[in-house]
Amino acid sequence: MEEELLFERIRNLLTVKEIYWTEKKMMGGITFMIDEKMCFGSFKGGLLCRIDPEEKETLLAKEGTERVFQGGREMKGYVLVLSEKYDSDHELEFWISKCLEFNPKAKASKKKKKK
């Protein structure tokens, strides 16, 4: 239920900012895709943020953030924000804005060919 509230808050924020998005089930949660690129989503009970790798260490210094590991490897350019660190609209907007800033520079993943 907490996750669904997060999704509603994100949808409202994107609507206000007039940003077009799609949602996709990925990595055990919902991912918000902007310009066909993964931008942010839910992951292990927190908010998975795709951010500028050059800002990663600075953002990891913020309380309530963690490195992200998938398949035993650290995901470069991603941080996990624990749920208590985006309780306020201001906090959530900070993280979403960081993801939106990086999105134009992010590379889209290669499309897998259908067999």
N, CA, C and O atoms as a printed pandas DataFrame, in Angstrom:
     atom_number atom_name residue_name chain_id  residue_number  x_coord  y_coord  z_coord
0              1         N          MET        A               1    0.834   -1.204    0.000
1              2        CA          MET        A               1    0.000    0.000    0.000
2              3         C          MET        A               1    0.874    1.261    0.000
3              4         O          MET        A               1    0.582    2.237   -0.692
4              5         N          GLU        A               2    1.948    1.217    0.790
5              6        CA          GLU        A               2    2.863    2.351    0.861
6              7         C          GLU        A               2    3.458    2.645   -0.523
7              8         O          GLU        A               2    3.641    3.800   -0.907
8              9         N          GLU        A               3    3.753    1.563   -1.260
9             10        CA          GLU        A               3    4.329    1.715   -2.592
10            11         C          GLU        A               3    3.329    2.381   -3.546
11            12         O          GLU        A               3    3.716    3.218   -4.361
12            13         N          GLU        A               4    2.058    2.015   -3.445
13            14        CA          GLU        A               4    1.042    2.608   -4.316
14            15         C          GLU        A               4    0.889    4.110   -4.028
15            16         O          GLU        A               4    0.657    4.898   -4.945
16            17         N          LEU        A               5    1.019    4.498   -2.768
17            18        CA          LEU        A               5    0.975    5.918   -2.406
18            19         C          LEU        A               5    2.165    6.651   -3.036
19            20         O          LEU        A               5    2.016    7.767   -3.535
20            21         N          LEU        A               6    3.336    6.026   -3.009
21            22        CA          LEU        A               6    4.514    6.617   -3.645
22            23         C          LEU        A               6    4.245    6.835   -5.138
23            24         O          LEU        A               6    4.534    7.904   -5.675
24            25         N          PHE        A               7    3.694    5.820   -5.800
25            26        CA          PHE        A               7    3.425    5.933   -7.242
26            27         C          PHE        A               7    2.461    7.079   -7.533
27            28         O          PHE        A               7    2.645    7.816   -8.502
28            29         N          GLU        A               8    1.439    7.231   -6.701
29            30        CA          GLU        A               8    0.479    8.328   -6.895
30            31         C          GLU        A               8    1.159    9.680   -6.721
31            32         O          GLU        A               8    0.899   10.611   -7.482
32            33         N          ARG        A               9    2.026    9.789   -5.726
33            34        CA          ARG        A               9    2.754   11.039   -5.500
34            35         C          ARG        A               9    3.644   11.358   -6.701
35            36         O          ARG        A               9    3.712   12.505   -7.143
36            37         N          ILE        A              10    4.324   10.341   -7.224
37            38        CA          ILE        A              10    5.197   10.544   -8.394
38            39         C          ILE        A              10    4.362   10.933   -9.605
39            40         O          ILE        A              10    4.714   11.866  -10.327
40            41         N          ARG        A              11    3.257   10.225   -9.836
41            42        CA          ARG        A              11    2.395   10.548  -10.984
42            43         C          ARG        A              11    1.903   11.990  -10.902
43            44         O          ARG        A              11    1.892   12.700  -11.908
44            45         N          ASN        A              12    1.498   12.423   -9.717
45            46        CA          ASN        A              12    1.028   13.801   -9.539
46            47         C          ASN        A              12    2.144   14.796   -9.840
47            48         O          ASN        A              12    1.915   15.812  -10.497
48            49         N          LEU        A              13    3.337   14.508   -9.366
49            50        CA          LEU        A              13    4.488   15.389   -9.588
50            51         C          LEU        A              13    4.798   15.505  -11.081
51            52         O          LEU        A              13    5.018   16.605  -11.587
52            53         N          LEU        A              14    4.813   14.383  -11.776
53            54        CA          LEU        A              14    5.104   14.397  -13.212
54            55         C          LEU        A              14    4.000   15.112  -13.995
55            56         O          LEU        A              14    4.278   15.811  -14.969
56            57         N          THR        A              15    2.766   14.935  -13.572
57            58        CA          THR        A              15    1.646   15.606  -14.235
58            59         C          THR        A              15    1.771   17.120  -14.093
59            60         O          THR        A              15    1.595   17.859  -15.062
60            61         N          VAL        A              16    2.073   17.574  -12.888
61            62        CA          VAL        A              16    2.241   19.015  -12.641
62            63         C          VAL        A              16    3.383   19.563  -13.493
63            64         O          VAL        A              16    3.287   20.671  -14.022
64            65         N          LYS        A              17    4.467   18.790  -13.628
65            66        CA          LYS        A              17    5.621   19.230  -14.419
66            67         C          LYS        A              17    5.401   19.024  -15.925
67            68         O          LYS        A              17    6.261   19.358  -16.739
68            69         N          GLU        A              18    4.231   18.467  -16.280
69            70        CA          GLU        A              18    3.868   18.214  -17.689
70            71         C          GLU        A              18    4.908   17.340  -18.387
71            72         O          GLU        A              18    5.336   17.624  -19.506
72            73         N          ILE        A              19    5.300   16.270  -17.699
73            74        CA          ILE        A              19    6.272   15.318  -18.233
74            75         C          ILE        A              19    5.537   14.042  -18.609
75            76         O          ILE        A              19    4.784   13.486  -17.810
76            77         N          TYR        A              20    5.764   13.585  -19.834
77            78        CA          TYR        A              20    5.157   12.345  -20.300
78            79         C          TYR        A              20    6.014   11.170  -19.825
79            80         O          TYR        A              20    7.241   11.209  -19.916
80            81         N          TRP        A              21    5.355   10.125  -19.319
81            82        CA          TRP        A              21    6.067    8.955  -18.843
82            83         C          TRP        A              21    5.268    7.699  -19.162
83            84         O          TRP        A              21    4.075    7.751  -19.460
84            85         N          THR        A              22    5.957    6.584  -19.089
85            86        CA          THR        A              22    5.297    5.287  -19.126
86            87         C          THR        A              22    5.792    4.508  -17.913
87            88         O          THR        A              22    6.831    4.829  -17.337
88            89         N          GLU        A              23    5.049    3.499  -17.540
89            90        CA          GLU        A              23    5.428    2.674  -16.398
90            91         C          GLU        A              23    5.660    1.253  -16.885
91            92         O          GLU        A              23    4.952    0.750  -17.757
92            93         N          LYS        A              24    6.661    0.625  -16.304
93            94        CA          LYS        A              24    7.043   -0.716  -16.729
94            95         C          LYS        A              24    7.416   -1.533  -15.492
95            96         O          LYS        A              24    8.086   -1.027  -14.591
96            97         N          LYS        A              25    6.988   -2.781  -15.448
97            98        CA          LYS        A              25    7.386   -3.654  -14.341
98            99         C          LYS        A              25    8.811   -4.114  -14.604
99           100         O          LYS        A              25    9.108   -4.718  -15.635
100          101         N          MET        A              26    9.683   -3.816  -13.652
101          102        CA          MET        A              26   11.092   -4.181  -13.776
102          103         C          MET        A              26   11.677   -4.402  -12.395
103          104         O          MET        A              26   11.299   -3.728  -11.437
104          105         N          MET        A              27   12.589   -5.337  -12.296
105          106        CA          MET        A              27   13.381   -5.545  -11.084
106          107         C          MET        A              27   12.515   -5.661   -9.826
107          108         O          MET        A              27   12.898   -5.167   -8.765
108          109         N          GLY        A              28   11.372   -6.297   -9.934
109          110        CA          GLY        A              28   10.510   -6.507   -8.788
110          111         C          GLY        A              28    9.690   -5.304   -8.371
111          112         O          GLY        A              28    9.089   -5.316   -7.297
112          113         N          GLY        A              29    9.650   -4.273   -9.187
113          114        CA          GLY        A              29    8.868   -3.082   -8.857
114          115         C          GLY        A              29    8.355   -2.412  -10.113
115          116         O          GLY        A              29    8.305   -3.021  -11.182
116          117         N          ILE        A              30    7.979   -1.173   -9.978
117          118        CA          ILE        A              30    7.522   -0.374  -11.111
118          119         C          ILE        A              30    8.605    0.650  -11.421
119          120         O          ILE        A              30    9.129    1.310  -10.524
120          121         N          THR        A              31    8.931    0.772  -12.695
121          122        CA          THR        A              31    9.908    1.748  -13.151
122          123         C          THR        A              31    9.207    2.793  -13.997
123          124         O          THR        A              31    8.368    2.462  -14.835
124          125         N          PHE        A              32    9.545    4.034  -13.783
125          126        CA          PHE        A              32    9.012    5.136  -14.576
126          127         C          PHE        A              32   10.007    5.425  -15.689
127          128         O          PHE        A              32   11.174    5.732  -15.443
128          129         N          MET        A              33    9.521    5.320  -16.904
129          130        CA          MET        A              33   10.345    5.514  -18.094
130          131         C          MET        A              33   10.035    6.891  -18.680
131          132         O          MET        A              33    8.872    7.244  -18.876
132          133         N          ILE        A              34   11.074    7.653  -18.954
133          134        CA          ILE        A              34   10.914    8.968  -19.576
134          135         C          ILE        A              34   11.828    8.976  -20.791
135          136         O          ILE        A              34   13.014    8.662  -20.692
136          137         N          ASP        A              35   11.264    9.337  -21.936
137          138        CA          ASP        A              35   11.995    9.263  -23.212
138          139         C          ASP        A              35   12.547    7.857  -23.444
139          140         O          ASP        A              35   13.660    7.682  -23.941
140          141         N          GLU        A              36   11.741    6.860  -23.072
141          142        CA          GLU        A              36   12.079    5.442  -23.243
142          143         C          GLU        A              36   13.323    5.023  -22.473
143          144         O          GLU        A              36   13.982    4.045  -22.829
144          145         N          LYS        A              37   13.646    5.768  -21.410
145          146        CA          LYS        A              37   14.791    5.445  -20.564
146          147         C          LYS        A              37   14.331    5.310  -19.116
147          148         O          LYS        A              37   13.483    6.066  -18.642
148          149         N          MET        A              38   14.912    4.330  -18.427
149          150        CA          MET        A              38   14.622    4.147  -17.012
150          151         C          MET        A              38   15.064    5.403  -16.255
151          152         O          MET        A              38   16.216    5.824  -16.359
152          153         N          CYS        A              39   14.145    5.995  -15.498
153          154        CA          CYS        A              39   14.477    7.234  -14.794
154          155         C          CYS        A              39   14.481    7.023  -13.271
155          156         O          CYS        A              39   15.423    7.432  -12.594
156          157         N          PHE        A              40   13.441    6.391  -12.738
157          158        CA          PHE        A              40   13.348    6.084  -11.307
158          159         C          PHE        A              40   12.242    5.069  -11.111
159          160         O          PHE        A              40   11.438    4.827  -12.011
160          161         N          GLY        A              41   12.209    4.484   -9.944
161          162        CA          GLY        A              41   11.161    3.504   -9.671
162          163         C          GLY        A              41   11.314    2.900   -8.295
163          164         O          GLY        A              41   12.154    3.324   -7.500
164          165         N          SER        A              42   10.494    1.909   -8.027
165          166        CA          SER        A              42   10.552    1.242   -6.730
166          167         C          SER        A              42   11.532    0.078   -6.802
167          168         O          SER        A              42   11.651   -0.594   -7.827
168          169         N          PHE        A              43   12.226   -0.145   -5.700
169          170        CA          PHE        A              43   13.197   -1.221   -5.638
170          171         C          PHE        A              43   13.465   -1.545   -4.179
171          172         O          PHE        A              43   13.911   -0.685   -3.419
172          173         N          LYS        A              44   13.199   -2.769   -3.791
173          174        CA          LYS        A              44   13.489   -3.247   -2.434
174          175         C          LYS        A              44   12.955   -2.313   -1.346
175          176         O          LYS        A              44   13.639   -2.057   -0.355
176          177         N          GLY        A              45   11.741   -1.807   -1.530
177          178        CA          GLY        A              45   11.094   -0.973   -0.529
178          179         C          GLY        A              45   11.527    0.484   -0.521
179          180         O          GLY        A              45   11.113    1.247    0.352
180          181         N          GLY        A              46   12.357    0.880   -1.483
181          182        CA          GLY        A              46   12.802    2.271   -1.551
182          183         C          GLY        A              46   12.597    2.832   -2.942
183          184         O          GLY        A              46   11.907    2.240   -3.771
184          185         N          LEU        A              47   13.201    3.973   -3.185
185          186        CA          LEU        A              47   13.118    4.652   -4.470
186          187         C          LEU        A              47   14.457    4.502   -5.183
187          188         O          LEU        A              47   15.482    4.994   -4.712
188          189         N          LEU        A              48   14.436    3.821   -6.320
189          190        CA          LEU        A              48   15.628    3.648   -7.136
190          191         C          LEU        A              48   15.765    4.873   -8.022
191          192         O          LEU        A              48   14.876    5.169   -8.821
192          193         N          CYS        A              49   16.861    5.579   -7.885
193          194        CA          CYS        A              49   17.073    6.824   -8.627
194          195         C          CYS        A              49   18.243    6.672   -9.586
195          196         O          CYS        A              49   19.344    6.290   -9.188
196          197         N          ARG        A              50   17.990    6.979  -10.862
197          198        CA          ARG        A              50   19.067    6.994  -11.851
198          199         C          ARG        A              50   19.590    8.420  -11.903
199          200         O          ARG        A              50   18.895    9.343  -12.328
200          201         N          ILE        A              51   20.828    8.578  -11.461
201          202        CA          ILE        A              51   21.395    9.917  -11.297
202          203         C          ILE        A              51   22.718   10.026  -12.058
203          204         O          ILE        A              51   23.267    9.032  -12.533
204          205         N          ASP        A              52   23.201   11.235  -12.157
205          206        CA          ASP        A              52   24.487   11.482  -12.805
206          207         C          ASP        A              52   25.577   10.765  -12.003
207          208         O          ASP        A              52   25.752   11.043  -10.817
208          209         N          PRO        A              53   26.312    9.842  -12.642
209          210        CA          PRO        A              53   27.370    9.127  -11.910
210          211         C          PRO        A              53   28.379   10.059  -11.247
211          212         O          PRO        A              53   28.975    9.699  -10.232
212          213         N          GLU        A              54   28.578   11.247  -11.805
213          214        CA          GLU        A              54   29.519   12.192  -11.204
214          215         C          GLU        A              54   29.005   12.762   -9.883
215          216         O          GLU        A              54   29.792   13.252   -9.074
216          217         N          GLU        A              55   27.700   12.701   -9.660
217          218        CA          GLU        A              55   27.108   13.188   -8.408
218          219         C          GLU        A              55   26.888   12.070   -7.393
219          220         O          GLU        A              55   26.478   12.323   -6.261
220          221         N          LYS        A              56   27.160   10.853   -7.800
221          222        CA          LYS        A              56   26.801    9.691   -6.982
222          223         C          LYS        A              56   27.373    9.752   -5.574
223          224         O          LYS        A              56   26.634    9.579   -4.606
224          225         N          GLU        A              57   28.664    9.992   -5.440
225          226        CA          GLU        A              57   29.283    9.982   -4.110
226          227         C          GLU        A              57   28.710   11.089   -3.229
227          228         O          GLU        A              57   28.498   10.885   -2.034
228          229         N          THR        A              58   28.461   12.246   -3.810
229          230        CA          THR        A              58   27.865   13.357   -3.051
230          231         C          THR        A              58   26.470   12.977   -2.569
231          232         O          THR        A              58   26.112   13.234   -1.419
232          233         N          LEU        A              59   25.688   12.366   -3.450
233          234        CA          LEU        A              59   24.322   11.985   -3.078
234          235         C          LEU        A              59   24.320   10.824   -2.080
235          236         O          LEU        A              59   23.442   10.749   -1.221
236          237         N          LEU        A              60   25.284    9.933   -2.187
237          238        CA          LEU        A              60   25.383    8.831   -1.217
238          239         C          LEU        A              60   25.750    9.336    0.177
239          240         O          LEU        A              60   25.514    8.642    1.166
240          241         N          ALA        A              61   26.317   10.524    0.265
241          242        CA          ALA        A              61   26.649   11.096    1.570
242          243         C          ALA        A              61   25.394   11.552    2.315
243          244         O          ALA        A              61   25.434   11.775    3.525
244          245         N          LYS        A              62   24.278   11.692    1.590
245          246        CA          LYS        A              62   23.024   12.087    2.230
246          247         C          LYS        A              62   22.490   10.908    3.044
247          248         O          LYS        A              62   22.558    9.758    2.611
248          249         N          GLU        A              63   21.969   11.207    4.206
249          250        CA          GLU        A              63   21.419   10.169    5.076
250          251         C          GLU        A              63   20.263    9.447    4.379
251          252         O          GLU        A              63   19.431   10.072    3.722
252          253         N          GLY        A              64   20.230    8.131    4.534
253          254        CA          GLY        A              64   19.118    7.356    3.984
254          255         C          GLY        A              64   19.302    6.924    2.536
255          256         O          GLY        A              64   18.335    6.556    1.869
256          257         N          THR        A              65   20.534    6.965    2.048
257          258        CA          THR        A              65   20.809    6.505    0.692
258          259         C          THR        A              65   21.766    5.315    0.752
259          260         O          THR        A              65   22.564    5.181    1.679
260          261         N          GLU        A              66   21.664    4.463   -0.256
261          262        CA          GLU        A              66   22.517    3.284   -0.312
262          263         C          GLU        A              66   22.963    3.039   -1.748
263          264         O          GLU        A              66   22.339    3.500   -2.703
264          265         N          ARG        A              67   24.047    2.308   -1.869
265          266        CA          ARG        A              67   24.486    1.825   -3.175
266          267         C          ARG        A              67   23.507    0.751   -3.629
267          268         O          ARG        A              67   22.852    0.110   -2.807
268          269         N          VAL        A              68   23.411    0.560   -4.940
269          270        CA          VAL        A              68   22.477   -0.421   -5.483
270          271         C          VAL        A              68   23.273   -1.559   -6.117
271          272         O          VAL        A              68   24.166   -1.342   -6.936
272          273         N          PHE        A              69   22.920   -2.778   -5.711
273          274        CA          PHE        A              69   23.555   -3.967   -6.263
274          275         C          PHE        A              69   22.486   -4.831   -6.917
275          276         O          PHE        A              69   21.410   -5.044   -6.358
276          277         N          GLN        A              70   22.795   -5.314   -8.088
277          278        CA          GLN        A              70   21.895   -6.209   -8.818
278          279         C          GLN        A              70   22.771   -7.311   -9.395
279          280         O          GLN        A              70   23.750   -7.032  -10.087
280          281         N          GLY        A              71   22.428   -8.547   -9.117
281          282        CA          GLY        A              71   23.223   -9.660   -9.628
282          283         C          GLY        A              71   24.651   -9.661   -9.115
283          284         O          GLY        A              71   25.562  -10.122   -9.802
284          285         N          GLY        A              72   24.852   -9.138   -7.893
285          286        CA          GLY        A              72   26.181   -9.137   -7.297
286          287         C          GLY        A              72   27.083   -7.995   -7.734
287          288         O          GLY        A              72   28.211   -7.877   -7.254
288          289         N          ARG        A              73   26.598   -7.148   -8.644
289          290        CA          ARG        A              73   27.418   -6.023   -9.122
290          291         C          ARG        A              73   26.744   -4.699   -8.771
291          292         O          ARG        A              73   25.520   -4.576   -8.769
292          293         N          GLU        A              74   27.595   -3.713   -8.475
293          294        CA          GLU        A              74   27.061   -2.387   -8.172
294          295         C          GLU        A              74   26.563   -1.735   -9.460
295          296         O          GLU        A              74   27.238   -1.769  -10.489
296          297         N          MET        A              75   25.390   -1.148   -9.387
297          298        CA          MET        A              75   24.823   -0.439  -10.530
298          299         C          MET        A              75   25.363    0.986  -10.525
299          300         O          MET        A              75   25.057    1.773   -9.629
300          301         N          LYS        A              76   26.161    1.307  -11.525
301          302        CA          LYS        A              76   26.733    2.651  -11.616
302          303         C          LYS        A              76   25.622    3.631  -12.001
303          304         O          LYS        A              76   24.771    3.322  -12.836
304          305         N          GLY        A              77   25.641    4.792  -11.395
305          306        CA          GLY        A              77   24.664    5.812  -11.749
306          307         C          GLY        A              77   23.305    5.621  -11.090
307          308         O          GLY        A              77   22.317    6.216  -11.521
308          309         N          TYR        A              78   23.249    4.801  -10.054
309          310        CA          TYR        A              78   21.989    4.580   -9.334
310          311         C          TYR        A              78   22.236    4.684   -7.843
311          312         O          TYR        A              78   23.295    4.296   -7.349
312          313         N          VAL        A              79   21.253    5.209   -7.132
313          314        CA          VAL        A              79   21.243    5.166   -5.673
314          315         C          VAL        A              79   19.855    4.716   -5.237
315          316         O          VAL        A              79   18.863    4.934   -5.933
316          317         N          LEU        A              80   19.808    4.090   -4.079
317          318        CA          LEU        A              80   18.544    3.701   -3.467
318          319         C          LEU        A              80   18.277    4.653   -2.320
319          320         O          LEU        A              80   19.121    4.839   -1.443
320          321         N          VAL        A              81   17.099    5.252   -2.332
321          322        CA          VAL        A              81   16.706    6.175   -1.267
322          323         C          VAL        A              81   15.685    5.452   -0.398
323          324         O          VAL        A              81   14.653    4.993   -0.887
324          325         N          LEU        A              82   15.984    5.356    0.897
325          326        CA          LEU        A              82   15.080    4.667    1.817
326          327         C          LEU        A              82   13.789    5.471    1.994
327          328         O          LEU        A              82   13.791    6.701    1.947
328          329         N          SER        A              83   12.692    4.745    2.197
329          330        CA          SER        A              83   11.364    5.368    2.171
330          331         C          SER        A              83   11.195    6.544    3.134
331          332         O          SER        A              83   10.480    7.494    2.813
332          333         N          GLU        A              84   11.829    6.506    4.293
333          334        CA          GLU        A              84   11.659    7.622    5.241
334          335         C          GLU        A              84   12.342    8.895    4.754
335          336         O          GLU        A              84   12.125    9.964    5.324
336          337         N          LYS        A              85   13.160    8.799    3.714
337          338        CA          LYS        A              85   13.877    9.970    3.200
338          339         C          LYS        A              85   13.163   10.625    2.018
339          340         O          LYS        A              85   13.720   11.520    1.382
340          341         N          TYR        A              86   11.944   10.192    1.718
341          342        CA          TYR        A              86   11.127   10.920    0.738
342          343         C          TYR        A              86    9.689   11.028    1.238
343          344         O          TYR        A              86    8.734   11.052    0.462
344          345         N          ASP        A              87    9.572   11.093    2.571
345          346        CA          ASP        A              87    8.252   11.265    3.185
346          347         C          ASP        A              87    7.614   12.591    2.790
347          348         O          ASP        A              87    6.422   12.651    2.487
348          349         N          SER        A              88    8.415   13.650    2.795
349          350        CA          SER        A              88    7.846   14.961    2.460
350          351         C          SER        A              88    7.858   15.159    0.948
351          352         O          SER        A              88    8.673   14.574    0.236
352          353         N          ASP        A              89    6.943   15.992    0.478
353          354        CA          ASP        A              89    6.893   16.294   -0.955
354          355         C          ASP        A              89    8.189   16.958   -1.401
355          356         O          ASP        A              89    8.659   16.719   -2.514
356          357         N          HIS        A              90    8.767   17.786   -0.541
357          358        CA          HIS        A              90   10.026   18.466   -0.866
358          359         C          HIS        A              90   11.146   17.447   -1.103
359          360         O          HIS        A              90   11.904   17.564   -2.066
360          361         N          GLU        A              91   11.244   16.447   -0.217
361          362        CA          GLU        A              91   12.280   15.417   -0.362
362          363         C          GLU        A              91   12.059   14.599   -1.643
363          364         O          GLU        A              91   13.001   14.338   -2.391
364          365         N          LEU        A              92   10.824   14.204   -1.880
365          366        CA          LEU        A              92   10.530   13.418   -3.077
366          367         C          LEU        A              92   10.853   14.224   -4.329
367          368         O          LEU        A              92   11.442   13.700   -5.274
368          369         N          GLU        A              93   10.473   15.483   -4.334
369          370        CA          GLU        A              93   10.750   16.324   -5.500
370          371         C          GLU        A              93   12.259   16.489   -5.729
371          372         O          GLU        A              93   12.706   16.539   -6.875
372          373         N          PHE        A              94   13.037   16.574   -4.658
373          374        CA          PHE        A              94   14.494   16.669   -4.800
374          375         C          PHE        A              94   15.022   15.471   -5.583
375          376         O          PHE        A              94   15.770   15.638   -6.546
376          377         N          TRP        A              95   14.632   14.257   -5.171
377          378        CA          TRP        A              95   15.151   13.050   -5.819
378          379         C          TRP        A              95   14.641   12.898   -7.249
379          380         O          TRP        A              95   15.393   12.522   -8.148
380          381         N          ILE        A              96   13.373   13.190   -7.448
381          382        CA          ILE        A              96   12.816   13.088   -8.809
382          383         C          ILE        A              96   13.506   14.107   -9.716
383          384         O          ILE        A              96   13.804   13.801  -10.870
384          385         N          SER        A              97   13.759   15.301   -9.212
385          386        CA          SER        A              97   14.438   16.333  -10.000
386          387         C          SER        A              97   15.852   15.904  -10.380
387          388         O          SER        A              97   16.294   16.160  -11.500
388          389         N          LYS        A              98   16.569   15.251   -9.454
389          390        CA          LYS        A              98   17.918   14.754   -9.760
390          391         C          LYS        A              98   17.856   13.748  -10.911
391          392         O          LYS        A              98   18.702   13.769  -11.805
392          393         N          CYS        A              99   16.864   12.879  -10.886
393          394        CA          CYS        A              99   16.701   11.885  -11.957
394          395         C          CYS        A              99   16.331   12.559  -13.279
395          396         O          CYS        A              99   16.852   12.195  -14.333
396          397         N          LEU        A             100   15.442   13.529  -13.219
397          398        CA          LEU        A             100   15.014   14.224  -14.439
398          399         C          LEU        A             100   16.156   15.034  -15.048
399          400         O          LEU        A             100   16.252   15.143  -16.271
400          401         N          GLU        A             101   17.021   15.601  -14.210
401          402        CA          GLU        A             101   18.187   16.352  -14.704
402          403         C          GLU        A             101   19.116   15.450  -15.506
403          404         O          GLU        A             101   19.649   15.856  -16.539
404          405         N          PHE        A             102   19.306   14.224  -15.027
405          406        CA          PHE        A             102   20.235   13.313  -15.691
406          407         C          PHE        A             102   19.615   12.627  -16.911
407          408         O          PHE        A             102   20.334   12.248  -17.835
408          409         N          ASN        A             103   18.311   12.465  -16.923
409          410        CA          ASN        A             103   17.657   11.682  -17.977
410          411         C          ASN        A             103   18.062   12.050  -19.402
411          412         O          ASN        A             103   18.285   11.141  -20.201
412          413         N          PRO        A             104   18.171   13.335  -19.769
413          414        CA          PRO        A             104   18.572   13.642  -21.152
414          415         C          PRO        A             104   19.970   13.121  -21.504
415          416         O          PRO        A             104   20.255   12.867  -22.674
416          417         N          LYS        A             105   20.846   12.959  -20.496
417          418        CA          LYS        A             105   22.210   12.478  -20.738
418          419         C          LYS        A             105   22.318   10.952  -20.658
419          420         O          LYS        A             105   23.303   10.368  -21.108
420          421         N          ALA        A             106   21.306   10.323  -20.085
421          422        CA          ALA        A             106   21.332    8.869  -19.892
422          423         C          ALA        A             106   21.198    8.155  -21.229
423          424         O          ALA        A             106   20.515    8.624  -22.140
424          425         N          LYS        A             107   21.859    7.021  -21.323
425          426        CA          LYS        A             107   21.758    6.214  -22.530
426          427         C          LYS        A             107   20.575    5.260  -22.389
427          428         O          LYS        A             107   20.350    4.678  -21.328
428          429         N          ALA        A             108   19.830    5.114  -23.472
429          430        CA          ALA        A             108   18.731    4.158  -23.476
430          431         C          ALA        A             108   19.319    2.763  -23.588
431          432         O          ALA        A             108   20.337    2.566  -24.252
432          433         N          SER        A             109   18.686    1.796  -22.944
433          434        CA          SER        A             109   19.194    0.427  -23.071
434          435         C          SER        A             109   18.865   -0.096  -24.464
435          436         O          SER        A             109   17.888    0.312  -25.092
436          437         N          LYS        A             110   19.694   -0.992  -24.915
437          438        CA          LYS        A             110   19.494   -1.561  -26.245
438          439         C          LYS        A             110   18.230   -2.403  -26.251
439          440         O          LYS        A             110   17.968   -3.154  -25.312
440          441         N          LYS        A             111   17.461   -2.274  -27.298
441          442        CA          LYS        A             111   16.243   -3.068  -27.443
442          443         C          LYS        A             111   16.626   -4.492  -27.759
443          444         O          LYS        A             111   17.486   -4.743  -28.604
444          445         N          LYS        A             112   15.988   -5.425  -27.080
445          446        CA          LYS        A             112   16.238   -6.832  -27.371
446          447         C          LYS        A             112   15.386   -7.233  -28.567
447          448         O          LYS        A             112   14.206   -6.892  -28.656
448          449         N          LYS        A             113   16.000   -7.950  -29.465
449          450        CA          LYS        A             113   15.286   -8.405  -30.652
450          451         C          LYS        A             113   14.356   -9.537  -30.277
451          452         O          LYS        A             113   14.739  -10.462  -29.560
452          453         N          LYS        A             114   13.123   -9.458  -30.770
453          454        CA          LYS        A             114   12.163  -10.525  -30.520
454          455         C          LYS        A             114   12.473  -11.689  -31.426
455          456         O          LYS        A             114   12.782  -11.519  -32.605
456          457         N          LYS        A             115   12.385  -12.874  -30.859
457          458        CA          LYS        A             115   12.713  -14.086  -31.627
458          459         C          LYS        A             115   11.472  -14.637  -32.296
459          460         O          LYS        A             115   11.544  -15.654  -32.987
